[in-house]
Amino acid sequence: MGFLYASFQRSQILSNYKLSDSKDTNMAEFLWTFAVQEVLKKTVKLAAEQIGLASGYEEKLSKLKDSLLMAQAILRDAERMKTNLESQKQWVKQLEDIIFEADILLDELAYEDVRRKVEIEKYKVVRNFFSFSKNPLAFRLKMANKITTVAKNLADFNSTQSPSGCVATISNEAEIDLNQTRETDSFPDEIGVIGRESEVSNILDKLLALNNQKTLVVLPIVGTGGLGKTTLVKEIFHHETIRKNFDTFIWVCVSHPLKINKILRAILKSLNPKLDGSDEKEVILLKLQDLRSGKKYFLVLDDVWNEEPILWTELRACLLKINKNMGSAIVVTTRSDKVAEIMETKYRHHLSPLLDDHCWSLFEKCAFESKLPVISDVIQGKLVKKFGGIPLIVKVLGGMVISCKNDKELQSTLEKLVRIELSKEDLILFTIKLSVDRLPSSSLKQCFTYCSNFPPVFFFDKEELVQMWVAQGFIQIPNGINVTMEDIGARYFDILLSRSLFQDVVKDERGKVEYCKMHDLMYEVACAISNDQHLREDLVTDGKSHDDEVLLIRRRRRTVYCCENVPFGNQVKITNFIYLRVLIISGEFVIELLDTIGKLKHLRYLDISKSGISELPKSIVLLYNLQSLKLRRGIKLPKKLRKLINLRHLEFGWCNLNQSHQMPKHLSGMTQLQTLSIFVVESDEGYKIEELGPLKNLKGQLSLLQLEKVKSKKEAMAANLVEKENITNLSFEWSFSREDCVDNDLNVLEGLQPHINLQALSIVHFASELMPSGIFVKNLIKLWLEFCIRCKTLPMLGQLSKLEVLYICNLRGVKSIGDEFYGNYRDSKILFPQLKAFEISNMDTLEQWKDVGTVTNCTTFPKLESLTIRSCLKLTNIPNIFATHSPRLEADTVNARLFSSFQTPPNLRSLSIYDCTSLVKLPNWLECCSSLEDLCICNFCDDISFPNLQNMQKLVCWLIGP
């Protein structure tokens, strides 16, 4: 079974509390009006933009704009008031209905404006606004009637329906200062465990005590939401003791409902992501047995809710089948004592609240940078009591303080926090709601609650989430700031993250956030605010028709997310949701997108990259508002995709390498493009590399394929990469097998000169003997050179002051590495000053690796952390400079003489040797290598002799085997 998650954006009312300056009013009910505020703000802007575009409607649109501004002013005053809440609820709901109609009306006008621009470009004729409609007179009358009706309804509503005591106060919502609001690196995952050291030790002792039992060890950790169960188990999961006593480490987030096959598939994927996990249970178990035969595993089942013993019995039986040998262990986190009772084998651990001192230490880490402010003992003591020993409350309140810009604002915020009376009953949920209430703009509140549209425990891709926020209209660019909506959305994401409203952050190697998810309590609050959780749960596929429910809500639906095995064609007709803005379809079961998709003219975000759809319907070109389009690579495209002039992100997923890929013709017309994952060069008009020239807004990653189709340096320069300052990652790739002349590659590569801001560069199947040095710009951080089989020398790279990762593979024409690689060291005091990881692989003809020349005061590779050499059987030496600096050395399928070519490496901490069958004796310097901590030697000669390892006092982990 699968899930269909769908929601509509409308203001929902939830009893909540509002922070008050009054000491007498500690708790008050709060009216959630931010959703209506956001729609009002957007419609006011749309109305202003449309005035003058539609001939004859200026006066009507002007009146509509005035009425919208009046409603906006009254709504702001209603939020400030604490009058009859029920009357406010009804008033907001009625206002919402009218504003929704205004929003749709103005969006239709905007769509017509874009359609007009596209048609004008097509016919090269300037005509009036509605001249290209199929029936322009009918459309005029229809729009005129709609504008008049909505404007009148809104004006009447403003004059007669405002809640008691509310007046129109014209003011602008304070814009978030994107420059001054500081960005913190103290994300929740990085803070670690505070005050739990004894509990970690206690749990480790219990696990080790049970490790030799003749049964599967299961240890539940029990505690209420927000106590830090997951954080604690992460510490244990990565602990040195666990790593030494188990062979395999698996983490599965279970949540609810508990599904056996889902857990088994998750285990299989964690062990080998390449294996298909879509099989039946018995097939999955067989694959797991093959992978884990005879090996002990440490499994974490996080967030278990199931209280049915029969399900646990079935799961336990499956886990026992994976490995019949005892000694494996399972740690379970749960809020339920009943779950613990069902699953435990001997012990369980009840997580206790944090002590006051530990709570304060955690608060300081979450709220402040290294410089701690002066806070009175009285305020500190009162705040500690508010924490209640619950880490999640500490983090959320710390996140509320983090935005304070000066001591005065900080003291004021702290004083307000200590005056709140928190009931034990709803302590955590109240704190989260309070944190959402204090977000600095209604836009941020919208962005937070939007996450409830997706399943619980859903991992959000940061860039994709920001694009969805933009599609929903949540992001507006402040006046006078030269940034994109995506830039502001990314800043919004960082603010929500800094306030602990996101967790479980996954970063790339540069520390950039890529993914995150919501704590289940955060998710509960987001669902409660959006107040449509019942709808989403009801639409879980059960094989029944939901037409009645769909008809009731289809006008308001703005997001539909289809995943897993939803019977897409039969269950829900997506085109019924005529105001849809975001559509995500995931699953190979969907093989066709119907031509009626063209009717969704409000659609901004379409992701079918993980579906089985192999061809886009022709009507897709009518989606003029589309901003983000995510497709699988190799999909067949309609000829006129260039009509999507508002497209900002065009991304293609991965596919079979043998599958051909088609690009949109005349891509140069999509001048709003910021993201273009790949561009496949062709020789035909409209597909040449010159199409990239006008795309000045491109940023992030871009891969250029089939570069052999570029005929000259001049043609390559037409791509104008040198002026695309926001592209950070480039890949240049020629086809592997080609009949064209390869002598042109050097000229083409010179013509593809990138901007100096480039950070990562990959060059694949380049076929000239030399590479132009100018292509390696000074800000490069990562560099890959692969399958450049005709290159005879490595390029000069020593002067790249920021280069951290260097990977050289299959440059089979290179026989020697020498001064041409290090560069002009006579003019540099440090060569490769930042290089941390260096790998050379499949260099079949490489025989000699020279040391850098003897130069006074010249330092080389001072920060090298890892050197890897693979499949270089003719190479017999490593320069001493590498052996001196590299803490980690890995050699795979190399010449045995390689290890005797250098002296004792003083800083070596990790040594791995694989498939070196000619190695009959380990190097003598290994006996003196006192710094070594990890040693792995596999697949060696049967008669190999081992040195005395007694001097390796720091050796922690070692593996010597076949």
N, C-alpha and C positions, 0 to 999 in steps of 0.2 A: 504494500500500500504506500501511497505517497501523500503529499500535502499540496494544497492550493492555498496560498496566503494572499489575502486581498484586503485592502482597506481604503477608506475614503477620508479625505482631509476635511474635518469640520470641527468647530469648537465643541468641546464636551465639558460638562460641569462635574466637578469632583469636590467633595467636602475636603478642605485642606486648611492649613494654618498660614497666617501671614506674619512676618516679622514686624513688630510694632515698636515704635519709640516710647510708647506709654508703658510705664511700669504696671499700671492697673490692668492693661489688656495683654495678657500673656499669650493667649491663643484666640484666634479669630478665624472664621471660615473665609476661604479665599475663592474668588471667582476666576476660573481659568478662562481668560479672554484672549490669550495671545494668538490663538489660531485665527480668530476673526480680525484681530489687529493686523496680522500679516497679510491676509487677503485684502483688507482695506488699503493697506500701504501699497500693495502691488497694483490694485485696481486704480487708485489715484494716479499712479505713475503711467499706467496704460492709457487712462483717459487723457492725460496731458499729451502723451505721444500721438494719440489718434486725432486730436484736434487739428484741423488743417489738412489731414490726409484724405478724409472723406468729404468731398465737395458737397456743400449744402447742409452738413451735419455739425458744423462748428458750434452753433448756438446750443443745440441739444446736448452735445458732449460736454460743453462748458457747464451747463446746468447740472449734468450728472456728476461732473467732477466736484462742483460746489457741494452737492448733497453728500457725496462720499466724504469730503473733508469735514462736514458737519457731523456726520455719524462717527467719524474717527475721533473727533474731539469729545463727543458725549461718551463714547465707549471708554476713553481714557479716564474721564471723571468717574464713570461707574466703577472702574477698577479701584480707584482710590477710596470710594465710599464704602461704608459698612452698614448699608441700609438693608431693607427686606431682601434676603437672598433669593427667595423663591421668585419674587417679581423680577429680579435681575436675571435669573436663569431664563425665564420665559422671554424677556426682552432680548437677551443675547441670541437665543434660538431663532426668534423671528427676524432679527437683524441679519443673522447668518444666512438665512434662506434668501433674503433679498440680495445680499452681497455676493452670494454664490452665483445668482443669475447675472449680476453685473460683471463678475469675473469672466464667466463663460462668454458673455456678449462681447466684451472687449478683446478676449482672446480670439474670437472668430473674426473680428475686424483686423486684428494683427495678422492672422493667417491669410486673410484676403490681401493684405498689403504685400506680404511675402510672395504670394502667388502671382500678384500683379508684376512684381519685379522680375520674377522668373520668366513670365510670358513676354514682358517687354524685351528682355535680353534675347529671347528666342526670335521674336519678329523684328527686333531692332526698330520698334516704333513706340513713341511715347503717346500713351492715351490716358484717359481719365481713370479714376480709381476703380470703377466697376465695369470698364469696357470689355474685360475678358471673361466676365461671368457668362455662363450658358444662357441665363435669362437676366440681364442686368437690371431691367425695370422691376422684376419681381423681387430680386435681391435687395434693391434700394428700399422698396416698400417694407419688406420684411425687417430690415435693419432699422428703418425709421420707426416702425411700430415698437420694436423691442427697446430701442433707446428711450423713446417717450414713456413707455410703460414702466421700465425699471426706474427711470429718473423720478417719475410721479410717485411710484410706490415708496421710494426711498425718502422723498421730500415729505410725503404724508406721514411716514413712520417717524421721521425726525421731529415733526411738530406735535405729534400726539402721543407717542409711545415711550418717551424717555423715562427712565425709572425715577422714582420720587427723589428729589433733592439733587439730581444730576444736571449739570449745566455744561454747555459747550465751552471748553477751555482750549483755545488754539495753542498747541505746543508741539514741538517735534521730539520724537523719541531720541534719547541720547545715543549717538553712534558709538560703537566700540572703537576705542583708540587702538588700532592695529599695530601701531608703532610702540606705544608705551606699555601695553599689557604684556608683561614679560612671559617668556616661554620657558617652562621648567623642564629639566631632564629627569626630575625625580618621579618618574612614572611608578605606579604601584608595584609593578613586578620587580623594579630595580631596588626598592627599599629593603626587600628581604624580610627575614624573620627577626622580630625584636621581642625580647622577653619570653621566648619559647625554648630557650636552649635546653633547660632541664627536661621539658616534654619531648623534645627531639631525641635526647639521649635515652629517655625512658622507652620510647617506642622502638628505637633501634635495638635496645637490649631485649625487648620482648620478641622482636623479629628474629634475632640471632638465637635466642633460646629455643625458638620453635623451628629453627632452620633444618634440624636433623630429624624432625618428626617424620613418621611414616604416613603422613596425611597432608593434604593441601592446606597450607596455613592461610587463614583469612583473619585480618585484624581490622575491624571497623573503627573509624574515628568519628565520634558523635558530637554534635554541637549545633546550636541555633544558627540561623543565617547571619552572616556578617562577622562570625567569630574568627575567621581566618583558617578554616579547615584546609582549603585548597592550597593556600600559601604555605601552610605547615608541611603538607604532603609533598609539595614541590621541593622543599628543602631536603626532605628525606629521600626523595626520588633521585636527587643529584648528589647525595652524600657519598663521601669516599667509602664508607663502610659498606653501603649497598652495592657500589660499583665493584668492590673487591669480592663480594660473596655471591654475586649472581652473574649470569652470562648475557641475559637479554632483558631489556627494560622497555615496558610498554605502558602507554598512558591512553586511557579511553574515558571521554566525558560521556556519561550515560544519560543523565537527566531523566525525563520520563516521557512516554512510557518505556519500560525496559523491553528491548527486543533482542532476542538471542542472536539472530543472524546479523543484525546491525553491529553488535559488539564483536562478533567473530570477524566480520569484514573489517572493522576498525583495527583489530589486532593484526590481521593479515596485511593490511595496507601499511601499518606502522613498521612491520618487519621487512616488507618489500613493496614499495609503492608501485612497482612495475606490474605486479601480479593483479589479475582481474579478480575483484572481490564480489562479483555479481552472481556467483554460483549458489547452489543449494548448500544446506548446512553440512552434509556429509562430505561434499567435495571440498568445501573450505577447510574442514577438519583434516582431511588428508593432506592438503597443501601445508597446513600448519604443522602437522606431524613431520613432514619432510624437512621443514625449516628448523624445527626446534627439537628434533630427536636427541635425547640424552642431555639436553641443556636446561639449566634452571632459569626460570624467568621471574621477574619482579613486575607485577601487574598492578596498576592503579585504576580502580573504578571510581571515578569522581562523580559526586552528586547523584547518589542512588536513592530512588523514592519507592521502588516496588516493595510492597509488603505481602506478596503472595509467595508462600514457601515453595509451591510447585514450580514456579518460574526459576527460582534460585537453584532448586535441585537439578533442573534440566541444564542450566548454565554451568553449574559445578561439574556435572557429568561430562559436558563438552570440554571444559578446561582440563579435566583429568585425562581425557583422551589425547590432548596435545602432547603431554609428557607424562608417561607412566612412572618415571623416576620421581621420587619425592624430593622435597627441598625447595620447590617454588613457593612464592608467597604472593598474596593479594592484599592490598590495602584499600579499604573502602571508605569514602567520606559520605556522610548522611546526616540529615537532621533528625532522623527517626530512630528511637530506641528499639522499636519493633524490627526495623530493618537490620540493626546490629544484632539483635537476638537471633534472627533467622540465619544470618550469614557467618557469625563469628565461630571460630574453632575453640578458642580458649580465653583469649583476652579481647577486651575492647578498651578504647581510650576515650574518656569524656574530656573534651576540650574546655578548659576553664577560662574565665574572663582575664584580660590583661591586668596586671597591677598598675596602680596610678602612675608610678614613675615611668614605667614602660609606655603607658599611654601618652604621657607628655613627650617622651623621646620620639615616639612615632609621629606625634602632631608636629613637632619642630621640623622633622624631615619632610613632612608633606607640605607644610605651610611656608617655610622659609628657605632661603638659600644659606650659604655658609655663614653669613652674618646674621646672628640672631638678635632680634629687637629686645628692648627692655620691657618686660611684662611684669606687673605687680604680682606678688604672691597671692593676693586676694583673688584677682581675676584667674590666675593659674589654677588655684584650688577649686574655684567654682566651675571652671571649664572641665577639669578632670572629673568632677562629679557628673557632668553632663555626658561624658564619654561612656560611662557605665561599663568600662572594661571591654567594649566592643570595637575592634580595629576598624571595621567598615565605617562606623560613625566618626571615628577619629580622622580617617582619610577624607570623608565627605566634608566635615567641618573644616579640615585643613585646606581642602580645595576651595572652600568659600572665602577663606582668608587670603589665599594666594594672589588674588587679583588686586589687593590693596596697594596703592601706589606710593603712599607716604605714611608716616607714623600717626598722623591725625586720623586718617581714614581707617588705619589698622585698629587704633584704640576704640574708635566709634563702633566698628564692626564687632570687636570682642565684647564690648559692653552690652551690645544688643543680644549677642549669643548667650551671655550668662544670665540674662533676664528671662529667658524662655523656660517655662515649666514643662518638662518632658514626662509624659506618663510612660510607665514601663510597658504598657500594653502594645502601643504602636511606635515604640521608640525609634526603631530603625527606619521604618517606612516614613515616619514623620520627618526624620532628618534628611532623607533623600528628597522628599517633596520640598522641604525648605531650601535645599541646595538648588533644585530646579527653579523654585520661585525667585531665587536671588541671581539667576543668570542675567547678565547685563542687557539682554535684548530679547524681544519676542521671537526673533529669528532663531536664536540659539535654542530656545525652548521648543520651537517647531522641529529643529534638527534632532534634538534629543528624542522627542516622542515619535518621530518618524521611524526610529529603529524598531518600534513595536510591530511594524509591518512584516517582520521576518520571524522565522522560527526562533524559539529560545535556544541559547547556546550557539547561535549563528556567528560565524567568523566574518567580520566585515572587512573587505578590502578598502583601505582608506580612500584611494582615488576613486573607486567606483561609488562609494557612499557619498562623497562630495559631489560627484556628477549627478547622482540622484537628487540630492538637495537642490542643485541648480535646476534640474528638470522640474521640480515641484514649485519653483519660484520662491524658495526660501531665502535666496541670496540676492541682495541688492548692493550695487557698488556705491559707496558714499561719494558725495560730491567732492571733487578736487583731488581724488586719489587715483593714481594711474596703476591700477591692478586689475586682474581678471576676477570673474566670479569664482573661479576655481581657487585662486589665491586666497580669497576671503573664506571660502569653504574650508580650505586646509587649516586656516587659522582658527576657525570655529571648532574644527575637530580637535586641535591642540588644546583649546580652552576646555572643552568637555573632558578631555583626557587628563588635563592637569587638575581637574576637580574630582577625579576618581569616578567619573560617570562611565568610563570605559575601563576595561582591565585585560589581563592576559595579552599584553602587547607582544607582537612579533616584529622584530626589526631586521633590516638587512645588515650586512657586514659594516656598513658605514654609519649605522645607528639611526637610519631613517625608518620611521614607523611604516609598516606595510599592512599589518592586520591587527585586529583586536576583537574583543567581544564584550558583551554586557554581563555583569553579575546578575544572577537570577532575580535578586531583589530590585535591582535597577530596572530590569525588564518588566517586573510586576508593576512598578510605578509608571513606567512609560505606557504600558497597556492600560492601566487605570485612568491615566490622563486622557489618552486617545479614546478610551471607553468603547473599543470595538473588539475586544478579545473574544467575546461570545460568538461574534460573526465568524472569526477566523477558525475557532474550534469547530463550529458547526459545518464548515466546509472541508473538513478533513475527509478524504475520499472514503466512502463507504458503499459505493456501487449504486447509490440512489440518486435520483434527480433532485436538484435544488433550484429548479426554475423559478419557483415562487419567491424564494429568498433573493435570487439574483435580480428579479424584476423590481423588487422593492428598493434595492440599493445601487443599481447599476448607474444611475445618474450621478451619484456622488463618488463613485469609485475612482481613485487616482493611481493605485498601484496594484499590480497583479504579479505574483511570483509563483510559478509552477515548477515543482521540483520532483525528483524521483520518478514514480510511476503513475502520475496522474493521467487518466484517460482523457487527454487534452481535447480531442475532437468531439467526444460525446458529452463530457461533463459540463463544460461551460463554453458558451460562444463568446469569445473574447470581444468580438466586434459589438456585442451588446453594451459594452462599457464605453460609450461614445466619448467620454471625457477623460479617458485613460491617459496618464502622462508617463508612467513607467511600466514596462512589460518585460519580464524575465522568464524565459522558458529554458528549462534544464532537463535533459534526459534524451537518450537516443531513440526513445519511443516516438518522439515527434519528428516526422520526416517531411512535413509539408506545412508551409505557411500560406493560408488562403489569400486569394487576391483581394478579399474584402478588408484586409489590413489597411488598405489605402483610405478607408473611411475614418480612421482614428486620427483626425487632423490635429488633435491636441497632444499627440504622443511626442515626447521629447527624448525618451531613453528606451532603446530596444536592445536586449541582449539575448541572442540565440546561439552564442558561441559554444555552448555545451549541449546543444540539441543535435538531432540527426537531420536537420534541414539542410539540403544540398543545393537549393536554388531559391533566390529571392523572387517574389512575384513582381510583375511590372508595376503594379500600383504602389509599390514602396516609394516611388519617386514623387508621389503626391503628399508625402509626409513632410511638408515644408518646414514645420517647426522642429523636426528631429535634430537633436544636439549630439546624442551619443549612439553609435551603432557598433555593436560588438558581434562579430561573425566568426564562424569556423573557417580556417584557411582552406582554399580550394572551392569555396562556394561559388555558384554561378550567379553573376550579377546582371541586372538589367542594363541596357545601353545608356540610359539617361540618368544614371545615379547622380550626375553632376548637378541636377536640379536641386539637390538638398543643400542649398547655399548656407543654411544655418548650422550645418554639421560642424561640431567642434572636436569630436573624438571618433576616429575610425580605426577600429582594432580588429586584428585577425588572430584567432587562436592557432594552436599547432595542429599539424596534420601529418599524414604519411609523406615522407620525404620525396617519394616518387610522384606525388600528386601535383599536378600543375595548378598554378594559382593565377587568377584573373584580377586585374586592377580596374577600377572605374576609369572610363575614358574621359579625357580632359579634366583631370583632377585639379588642375590649376584654378578652376572656377570656384572651388571650395575654399575661399580665402579665410574663412573663420577657423579652419582646422588647427587644432593645437596638438592633437595626438594622432600619429600615423605610425602604426607599429611596423609595417613593412611597405616597401615599394619595389615591385618587380618590373624591371626595365624591359621594354620591347622596342622593336625597330619601327613599328607602325606609328603614324601620326596620332597624337592624343595619348600615347603610352610611353613617350620618350622621357628621358630623365629631366628634360627642361620643364616638365609639368610641376616639378618641385619648386621652381624659381619663385613664383608669386606667393608661396605659402610661408609668409614671414613670421607667423605665430607658432610654428612648430616648436615643440619642446619635448624633453624627456628622451625616449629611446626611438631610434629609427634604424631599420635594417634595409640596405639596398642590395637587391639580388639581381643576378644575370647581368653583371656589369660588363660582360663581353659584348653586350648589345650597344654600348656607348662607343662611338667611332673615333672620338678625338678629345683632346684636352679642352678645346673650346666648348664642345658639347657637354662635357662633364662640368665645366664652370657654370653652365646655364642653370644648374641646380642651386647655385648661390648658397652653398653650405657655409661659406666663410662669414656670411652675415647673419646666420641663424644662431644667435647667441644663447638661446635657451635649450638647444639640443645638448644633452649631457652624455648621451651614450650612442655611438655609431657603430654599425657593422657593415663592412664592405665585403661582398661575396661574389666571386665569379663562379660559373658552373664548373663542376668537376670534369665532365667530359665535353669537350667542344672542339669544333673543327676550325673555328675562326683563328685568325692570326693572333698569337699571344704577345707579340712584340709591342702592342699598343697599351698594355696594362700599366706601364710606368707613366705614360702621358695621362691616362685616365685618372690614376691615383693622384697625380699632381693637381689635376683639375678639381678634384674633390676635397681640396684643402678645407678643413673644418675651422670653426671659430676657436679662438684660444680658450674659451670656457669649457671645451670638451673634457670630460672626465674619464670616459671609458671608450676604448677603440678595439675593434676586432677586424682582422684582415684574413680572409679565407680564400684559398685557391688563386692567389695572386701569382702570375706566371713570369714575371720579369726577373732578371738576375739581381737587380738592386732595388731597394726601396728608397723613396725620396725622404730625406731626413726631416724636411719641413712639415711632413704630415703628422709627426709626433710632437704635438703642441705642449707647452710648458706645464699646463694644468692637468695633464693626464694622471689618473690614479690607477687605472687598470689597463693592461694591454695584453691582447691575445693575438699571436701570429700562428696560423694553422695551415697546413697543407700547401705552403708556398714552396713547391718542390724544386723550382729552378733557381731559387735564391742561393747564392754561393757564400754570402757573408751576412752576418747579422747587422741590423742597423745600429747606428750610434745612439745609445740610450742613457749613458751615464749621467748626462746633465739634467735629466728629468727630475726636478727637485721634489715633486709630489708623488711620484710613482710608488705604489705600494704592492701591487700584484703584477707579476710578469709570467706569462704562460707561453712557451714556445714548443710547438708540436709539428712533427713531420716536415721540417725544413731539410729535406734529404740531400740537398746540394751543399750544405755547410759541413766542411771537414774540420774546421778549426775555429775556435773562439779566441779573439785576442784584442789588441788595442782598438780596432775599428768598432768593437762593441762597447768598450768602456768610454770611449770618447776622448775629447781633448783634455786629459787630466792635468796637463801643464797649466791650464787656466782655472782649474777647479780644485779647491781644497778637500771637497767631499764628493765622491761619486756614488750614485744611487743612495742619496741620504735618507730616503724614507722607505726603501724597499723592505717589505716584510715577508712576502711569500714569492718564491721563485721555483718554477717547475720546467724541466726540460724532458720531453718524451718523444719516443719514436724517431730519434735522430740516428738513422742507420749508418750514416757515413762519418759521424762525428768521432774524431780520433784524439784530438788534442784540445785542452782547455788551459790557456796560458794565464799566469798571474798577471795582475796589472803591473806596469813597469815600475821600477824602483824610483819613487819620487818623494822628496822630502815633504813632510807635513801633509801628505795626502791620505785621507781616510776613505775606505771603501766598504759599502754595505754595513754601516754601523748599527742598523736596526733590524737586520735580517732575523726572522723568527723560524723560517721553514725553508728547507731546500729539498726538492724532490727530483729524482732522476729515474726515468722509466725507459726500458727498452732501448738502451744505448750501449750495445754490446762491444763496440769498438773503443769506447771511451775508457781510458786507463788511469785518468788522474782527475782530481778535484783541486782547484787552487786552495792553498793554505788559508787564504782570507775567508773562504766559506766555512772551513772547518773551525776557524777561530771564532767566528761570530754566530753561526747558526745554532740555536738551541735544539732544533729538530731536524733530523736527517732521515729521509726515506729513500730506499733504493729498491727498485723492482726490475728484475731481469737485466742485470748489469754484469760487467766483467769483474771477476774476483779481484783483479789487481787494483781496482778502484780504491779499495779500503786501505791499501798499504801506501797510497800516494801522499798521505798527509800525516802529521804528527798528532799527538793526543789533543783532541778538541776540549778545551778547558770549560766551555759553557754548554756542552751537549747534555740535554735533559731527556731527549727521546730519540731512539734509534730503531728503525724498522727495516728489515731486509727480507724481501720476498723473491722466490723463484730464482735464487742464485745457486744453481746446481754445481757450478764449477768452484764454489767456495769450499775448500777443504779445511780451512783453519780461520777462525775469527781473528781479527787484527789484535796484535799484542797490546796496543794502546787501550784496548777495552778494559784491561785489568786496572789501569790507572785512572779510569774515567769515573771519578768519585761523584761527579755532578749528575750522573744518569739516574733517571727516575722511572722511565718506561723503556722496556726492551722487548721487541717482537722479532722473532726469526722463524720463518716458515718455508717449507719446501726446499730443503737444503740437501747436500750430499750426505749419504748414509755414514761415511767415515769421518765426518767433520769433528774436529777437536775443539773443545771449549776452554777458554782461559779461566783462571780463578776469579770468581765473581764476589769474593768476600769483601773486597774494598768498596763495593758499590753500596755504601751504607744508606743512600737515599732511594735505592730502588724500591718502588712501590708496586708496580704492575709489570709482570714479565710473562711472556708466552713463547715457548720454544716447542715447535711441533711440526708435523708434516704439512 
